[in-house]
Amino acid sequence: MLQVTSVTHRYDVSQPWLHRVLVGEPRQCLTAVDNVSFRIERGETLSLVGESGCGKSTVARLVVGLHAPSEGTIRFQGETLSSVRAQPALRRQFNMIFQDPYSSLNPRWRVRDVIGEPIRVFGLASDQVALRQRVDALLVQVGLVAEDGEKYPHQFSGGQRQRISIARALASEPVFLVCDEPTSALDVSVQAQILNLMRDLQRRLGLTLLFISHNLAVVRHMSDRIGVMYLGSIVEIGPADDIFHAPRHPYTRLLLDALPDMTQTGRKRSPVGGPIWCEVPDPIDPPTGCPFHPRCPLADARCRREKPTIMLSGRTEVACHAVEEGRLPDQ
């Protein structure tokens, strides 16, 4: 359904033109996404995980067309993204659920208008009666009641607002949803409700999901396949069971090692940050070679010199010289 091929996206983070002229400073670009490739089959859930700032949300915005890639191509059902945006019948087939349920809804609109906007834009209702019936059905579908359509967003809790966001995303009758950390701003008990709702809707409506999160427990509950991102690149991607039970990349292992586990209380854990003197690399000036090598316990001279390419290792794809050379413990 979705094919992302060698996609790179850069942000211009330069100082204003006059400042650069006066001090003789060149333009600066931040590479938020660096040569990322993946595919999503119909009906499956691919999750992207990683630390804050690794490029997950930028990938989400690229996929739905909010940003244009600096390099590479994105295809939805065989059509390039620029072609999809020019075809309303295809454009309405994908939508996005945003991270913050407080800022993603217009506070001046009633909920009925918020949910009804995609229906009006794509001409999916013949008249106002049909529009109202469709909005009422969407509210019930996400666990609210039809009367909630007359209220404003500020009258709802965070979990209820995210249900409204899901209803809005479903209003255009999509087949593909991009979920950008949809539960990160919610309490744990509310997170479970929203995740269960999304799984139920996926089964009933046959949805395909790109799920963005930094919470590995959430990802494990939702995913068929997982891609692990670090500093703008995918360092490991494969079936969810393989990622959790037999991780290959050192960064993936450190992420999983940081998960709380009541059965292993007192066990010594390795911090993801690496040595105490090692800071997270600056994405404007990334390290040479493998981007993870300053924090990696297995890094050698080749890692500092040469950036690894992604390769197949078992059922997962991984970009790591240590895996390629058989230096990974328990390999």
FIZA-943771 format. One record per atom (N, C-alpha, C, O): x, y, z. Coordinates in steps of 0.1 Angstrom, whole numbers, plus 2048, in hexadecimal, padded with zeros to 3 digits. Example, Ala and Ser with C-alpha at 12.3 -4.5 7.8 and 13.67 -1.06 7.14 Angstrom:
// residues 2
8847C784E87B7D384E8847DF84E88E7DF8558807EA8478897F584788180084F88680B850
This chain:
// residues 331
8087F480080080080080980D8008068167F981380D80881C81880982B81480682F80A80C83281B7FE8408187FB8488257FC84682E7F485182580685A83180886882C80486D82280986D8347FA87A8307F488483B7F58838457EF88F8387FD89B8417FE89785080089B8597FA88E85280A88985F80D89286681789686182189587281389D87C81B89688981C89088D81389688F82889089C82A8998A483389E8A083D89B8B182E8A48BA83589C8C78388948CC83189F8CC8448998D98498A48E38488AF8E184C8A18EF8438AA8FA8438A990185189F9078548B49008588B49068668BE9118668C49148718C191785B8CA92285A8C592F8628B99318648CF9378668CC94486C8C694D8618C894A8558BF9588648BA96185A8C59668508D09668548C09698448CA96C8398D397883D8E097783B8CE9828438D798E8478E198A8518ED98E8508DD98285B8E797D8658F297585E8FE9768628EE96C8558F996484E90296C84690E96A8458FD97784090598083890F98784191B98983D90A98C84C91399485591E98C85B92999185D91B98085F92597886692C96E85D93596686192896D85092E96484792B95584A93394D84991F95384E91B94585291393E84790B94484191793284491092B83990292683D8FE9268498FA9228338ED91C8368EF90E83E8F990883C8E690B8468E68FE84E8D98F684B8CE8FC84B8DB8E98498CF8E18478D08D58518DB8D08548C58D28568C38C685F8BD8BB8588B18BC8538C38AF8578BE8A48508B589C85A8BB8948628A889E85989F89886389D88985F89B88186889C88685289A87984D8A58768428A787E8398AC86B8448B886883C8B785B8358B985083B8B385B8288B384F8208AA8438268AF83882789E84782989583D82F88D83682588783C81C88C82882688482081D87C81682588281082F86F81482286780982885B8088208588108178547FD8238477FA81C83D7F68268407F18318307F88238257F482C81B7EC8238167F281A8187E082780F7D88208017DB8257FF7E08307F77D881C7E97DB8207E57D382C7E77C782D7DF7DA8367D97D48427E37D284D7DF7CE8587F07D684B7FA7D48567FD7E185D7F97EC8588037E08698087EC8708177EC87181D7E387681D7F686B82B7F886D82D80387782780E87583580188183880B88B84781088A85080888784981D88B85682388C85982889A85182F8A08648238A08678278AD87582D8AE87D82B8A48788348B888583A8BA8848458C48798498C889084B8C78908568D088A8638CA8888648BE88686C8D38818798CE88B8808C58978808C88878858BA89088C8B18968838A689F88789F8928768A689886D89C89286E88E89786788588787588C88187787F87487087D86F87087286F86988786286288685786B88185086787785587688884987E88484B88587684288786F85888887385A88D86585688385B85188685085987685D85586B85484686B85284186A84783F86D85E83086D85E82B87885582287784D83188485682D89084F83088E84082989383783B88883D83F88582F83587C82983187E81D83187283082886782A81A86D82781486A81D81587782F80887C82C8098898247FE88F82181588D8208168988168178A681D8168B08168188A782A81A8B48318288BA82E8298C682D8328B182B83F8B58268428AE81983D8A38178498B481184E8AE80585C8A98078658B080D86089C80386D89780687889F7FE8758A37F28838A180488E8A77FC89489E7F28988A27E78948917F58988877EB88F87A7ED8898787F888F8727E38888657E48798667E08748717DC87285B7E086485A7DC85B8537E686084A7EE84F8577E78458517EF83984D7E68348567DF8358407E682A83B7DE81F8367E682282E7F081383A7E38078357EA7FE82D7E07FA8347D67FD8217E27F58187D97FB81A7CA7F381A7C180881A7C980E81B7BC8108297B681782A7AC8098337BC80A8407B78148497BF8148477CC81B8517B982485A7C081C8647C98108677C58218697D381A8727DC81487E7D58098837D881C8847CC8178907C580B88D7BD8028957BB80B8817B77FF87C7AF7F387A7B87E887D7B47F68747C47EB8717CD7E487E7D17D887F7D27EC8897D47E68957D97DE89C7CF7D58A47D27E08997C27D889F7B77CC8977B47C489B7AC7CA88B7BB7BE8837B97B68827C67BA87A7CE7AB8897C77A38897D479F87B7D879E8787E379C8727CE7978657D17A285D7D879F8557E17AF85F7D57BA8597DB7BE8607E87C185A7F27BE86D7E77C28757F37BA8727FF7C087280A7AD8707FE7A586E80A7A78608107A285D81B7AF8588097B184A80E7BC8498197BE83E81F7C385481C7CC8548277CA8608307C786B82B7CD85F83C7CB86A8467D48688527DC85F8527D487285B7DE8728667D78758737CE87D8747DB86E87D7D887188B7E48788927EE8728927E28848977ED88C89C7F08888AB7E88828B17FC88D8AF8018898BC7F98908C87F58898D17F689D8C67F08A48D17E18A68CF7DD8AE8C67D98A08D77CA8A28D57C58B08D97BA8B38D67CE8B78E07CA8C58E47CC8CF8D97C48D98D87D68CE8D17D98D88C77D58D48B97D58DC8B07D18C78B77CD8C38AA7BF8C58A67BB8C289B7B78CA8AF7A98CD8AD7A68DC8AE7AB8E38B779F8E18A479C8F08A57938F38B07878EE8B17978FB8BA78F8FE8C67839068C377A9078CC78290D8B87769158B576B90E8AD7619138AA76E9018A97648F98A275E8EF8AB7648EA8B47518ED8A974A8E28B07508D58AA7558D489F74F8CB8B27548BD8AE74E8B98A27548B28997418BC8A073A8B88947408BE8877418B787D7448CA88874B8D187D7598CB87A75D8CA86F7608C888576E8C388476D8B587D7758B38737648AD88176489F87A75E8A086D7618988647548AA86B74E8AB85E7568B18537528B08477608B88567688BF84C76D8B684176B8B98357748AB8447798A283976D89D83076F89B82476289A83775689582F7518A082574E89D81A7518AD82974E8B88207588BA8157548BB80A7658BA8197708BC8107708B28047718B57F976E8A580876E89B7FE7618977F875F88E7F075689F7FC74989D7F674388F7F973E8897F074588A80574087D80973287C80E72D87181172C88881071E88881471589180A71A89B80670A88C8077018927FD6FA89F8026F88A87FA6F889F80F6F18AB8156F48AC8246FB8A38296EE8B682A6F18B88396EC8AC8416F28A984C6E18A683E6DC89B8456E588F8456E888984F6EA88C8396F488183770188483F70787B84470589183E71189584571089385471988E85B70589785A70289686870288786C7078838776FB87F8646FA87186770886A86770B86286F71186E85D71E86985C72786D86872E86486E72687986D72D87E87872887788573187288D71B87588671686E89271B85F89371F85B89D71C85988772084B88672F84A88A73384189173785488674585488974785689875085089E74085F89E7418618AD73E8548B47458518BE73384D8B07308418B773B8368B573E82F8BD7408378A974B82D8A575782E8AE75E8248B075A83A8B376683C8BB76383C8CA76B8408D27578388CD7538378DB74D8438E274D8448EE74984D8DA7428598DF7338588DC72F84E8D772C8638DE71E8638DB71B86E8D17238788D071086D8CA70D8778BF70B8858C570F88E8BE7068868D17058938D771289B8D97128A78DA71D8938DA72A89A8DC72E8A38D07378AB8D17278A18C572A8A98B97278B88BB72D8C08B471F8BB8C471B8C98C77258D08D07238DC8D272E8C98D67378CF8E07448D48D97468D18CD74C8DB8E17598E08DC7648D78E27628D18EC7708D78DB77B8CE8E077F8D08EE7828C78F577E8DD8F37828DF9017798D890B77D8D891776E8D39077648CD9107678BE9127608B79197728B990C7758AB90D7838A991378B8B291478589D91979289991E79B8959137978959077A88939167B289090C7AF8839047B08838F87AA87990B7A786C90479B86E8FB79B8698F07918768FF7858798F77898818EB78487F8E079288B8ED7978938E179E88A8D779C88C8CB7A68808DC7AD8788D27A386F8CB7A586B8BF79886B8D178D8648CB78786C8C07848678B57858798C27808828B878A8838AD7868848A17978848B07A18848A57A187889C7A287889079E86C8A379D86089B79186089279185C88778686589877A86689077C86F88477786C87978387A88678688387B78F87C87078C87E8647988758757A186E86B79986386379D86185878F85D86978785386277C85985A77685285277A86685B76F86C85477086B84576586A83E77C86B83F77D86B83177E85C82C78085A82077B85383477A84483178884082C78983A8217938428337A083E82E7A282F83079B8288377AD82B8297B281D82A7BF81D8317C48128357C58288327D38298387D38358427CF84083F7D883284E7D983D8587E883E85D7EE8348607EC84A85F7F984D8657F68528737EF85C8757FB84B87D7F884E88B80585389280E84B8958068608948128668998128678A880C8718AD81785D8AF81685D8BE8088618C380886A8CB7FE8598BF7F085E8C37ED85C8D27E38618D67F68558DA7F28538E87FD85A8F17FB8588FD8078608EC8128658F480D8708FE8138729098028788FB7FE8829047F387E90D7ED8869147F087190E7E586B9167EA8639227F585E9227E186292C7E485A9377E584B9337DF8479297EC84393B7EE8359377E182E9357DF82692C7D783093F7CA82993D7C382D9317BC82592B7C483A92D7BD83F9217C483A9157BE83790B7D28399167D983390A7D48269067D28238FB7D281D9107CD80F90D7BF8109067BD8088FD7B781990A7AA81A9047AB81E8F57A58198EC7B48288F37B582D8E57BC8228DC7B88208D17C681B8E27CD8118DA7C38058D77C38008CB7BB8018E07B17F78DE7A77FB8D37A37F38CB7A38088D479A80D8CA7A080D8BC7998098B37AC8118BB7B38118AE7B58038A97B380089D7B87F98B17B97EB8AC7AC7E68A87AB7DF89E7A17E98AF7947E58AB78F7EB89E78A7E48957927F889C78E7FF8907977F98847917F88797A37F68877AB7F087C7A67E38777A57E086B7A17DA88179C7CD87D78E7CF87578C7C886B7867D887A7797DA8747797E18677717DE85E7827EA8657827F385978D7EE84F78E7F48447967E58537A17E184B7AB7EB8487B07EC83D7AF7F38537B87FE8517C67F98517CA7EF8567CF80184A7DD7FF84A7E380B8527DF8168507ED80885B7F281386480181486380880B86280582186381382586781282B87480C83687681882487E81782888C82482E89182E82789082483A89683084089B8308418AA8268458B083A83C8B183A83D8BF84983C8C58518368BE84B8418D185783E8D88558348E385F8308EA8498308E58458278F08458188EA83C8148E384F8108EE8518038E98457FA8EE8427F08E68407FC8F98357F48FE8287F68F58217EC8F28268028F181B8058E881D7FF8DA8147F98D482A8008D682D7FB8C882B7EC8C88277E68BE82F7E58D382E7D68D381F7D28D281C7C88CC8167DA8D88087D78D88027D98CA7F87D28C78077E38C28017E78B68077E18A98007E089F8137DC8A981B7DB89D81B7CD89781B7C389E81C7CD88A81F7C088282E7C187F8357B78808337CD87B8417CF8788467DB87F83E7E48828537DC8828587E88898657ED88286D7E587E8667FA88187280087C87880988787181188D88580788988C80F89489481A88D89C81788589182689189883288B8A28388958A08388A18AD83C88F8B78438978BE84E88F8C384C8848BD85A8938C386688D8BF86787E8C78698758B286587B8AC86686E8AD85A8658A785A85A8B384F8698B48438618AD8378688AD8378748A982E8608A48218658B08188678B681485D8B28138738BE80B8768BA7FC8778C27F38758AD7F98798A87EC8798997EB8778927F487C8957E286E8867E186B8837D286988B7CB8628787CD86E8747BF86D8687BC8748617C587A8647AF8758587AB87C8597AF88B8647AE89184E7B289184E7B789F8537AC8A885B7B08B184F7A08A68547958AF8647948AF86A7928B98697958A28787948A187F7A08A788979E8AE8797AC8A687F7B88AC8807B78BB88A7BA8C18757B18C18747B18D087C7A58D58827A68E087C79A8CE88278E8D489078B8CF8987848D58947918C38A178F8BE8A679B8B78A979B8AB8A87A78BF8AC7B38B88BB7B28B48C37AB8BA8BE7B88A88CB7B78A28D47C38A58DF7C28A88CE7CF8A28D67DB8A38D97DF8B28D07DD8BA8E57E38B58E87E78C38DE7F28C98DB7F18D58DA7FB8C18D18058C58C37FF8C98BD8038D38BE7F68C18B27EF8C48B37E78D18AA7E88DA8BE7E18D38C17D98E08C17E38EC8BB7DF8F68C77EE8EA8C77F88F68B97FD8F98B67FF9048B18008EE8A48058F089B7FA8F88947FE90189C7EE8F48957E38FA89A7E19088927DD9118A77E290A8AC7E09188A77EB9228A77E892E8A37F691C89E8019258907FF92988B8079318897F592387B7F39278797EE9358817E69398707F493D86E7EF94A8697E194A8607DD94286E7D895386A7CA95486A7C69638747C596985E7C496885D7C09768637B397A8677B19858657AA97086B79D97387A79E9748807949788807A997088E7AA9708937B697889C7BD97588C7B89838907C398C89E7C19928A17B69968A67CB9928B37CA9968BE7C798C8CA7C898E8B97C39808C37C09758CA7CC9708C37D796F8D77CC96E8DE7D79698DA7DA95B8DA7D19528D77E69588D37EA94A8DD7F49448E47FB94B8DE7F39378E77FC9308DF80992B8D58079248E481592E8DD82192A8DE82291B8E981F9158D48289148D482A9068DE8359038E48358F88E183E90C8EA84990A8F984590890084D9038FC83990B90A83490991383991490E83B91F92083B91292984091C92484D92291D85591B92885092E92385C93592886992E92187392F93386892793887492193287691393488090C92A86D90E92586D90091787490090E87090791687E8F89098858F69028808EA90987A8E18F58838E98EE87F8DD8F48888D18F58948D38F78828C68FC8898BB8F48958B68E78948B78FA89F8B18F38AB8AB8EE8A789D8F68A48958E18A889A8DC8A488D8E08AD8828E08AA8768E48BA8868E98C387C8F88BF8788FC8C286C8FF8BA88190D8B587E90E8A78839158A488D90889D87C90888F88091688987F91F88E87891987F88792687888792987287A91F86E87293587087693986886A93685A86C93585587893585286193384486292584086791C84786492583687091883287691383D87F91B84188890784287E90384D88790284989690285289F90183C8999008378A690D8348AD90E8318B99188358A59258308AA92A8388B79318318BF9278458B992C84B8C69268458D292B8468DD91A83E8D19138398DC91382A8DC90D8238E59198248D29188158D192480E8D892F8128D69218048E092B7FC8E79337F38DD93E7EE8E192F7F18D19367E88C793D7F08BC9427E98B393D7FD8BD9438058B29528038B19598018BB9578028A49658018A196980B89796181489497580A89197981488897181587B96E82087696C80987796380986B95681186E95181886595180F87994481587D94682587D93D82C87995282988195483888295783D87495684A87295A83586B95E83985D95483885395284084A94C82D85394382984893582784D93382085792B82D84791D82C84A91881E84591A81B83991281684E90D80984990180A8418F98138428FF8018378F380082F8EA7F58358EF7EC83B8DD7F78338D47ED8398D47E08328D57E08258D47D58398D57C78338CC7BE83A8C87C08468C97B38348C17A983A8C97A08448D379B8408C379E8508C979685A8BE78E8608B67938698BC78185C8B177A8618A477F85A8A478084D89A78286188E78885C88D79785D88479D85989879D8638987AB8648A37B185B8AD7AB8578A27BE8588AC7C68518B37CF85B8AC7D58638C07CF85B8C77D78658D37DE85F8D97D88558D67EA8638E27F185F8EC7F286A8EC7FB8728F57E886A8FF7E787490B7DF87090A7D486B9177E58719247DE86D9267D287792B7C88739237D48849257C988D91D7BD88A9217B188B9107BF8859087B388190E7AD87490F7A18739127B586B9187B085E9247A886192779E85A92D7AC86B9397A686D93879B87894279587B92C79987D92B78E88893079289593378989D93179F8989367A38A592C7A68B092F7A98BB91F7A38AC9147A68B591479A8BF91478F8BB91379D8CD9127928D69067898D48FB78F8D090777C8D68FD7738D48F97728C58EE76D8C29017768BC8FE7768AE9017688A88FF76589C
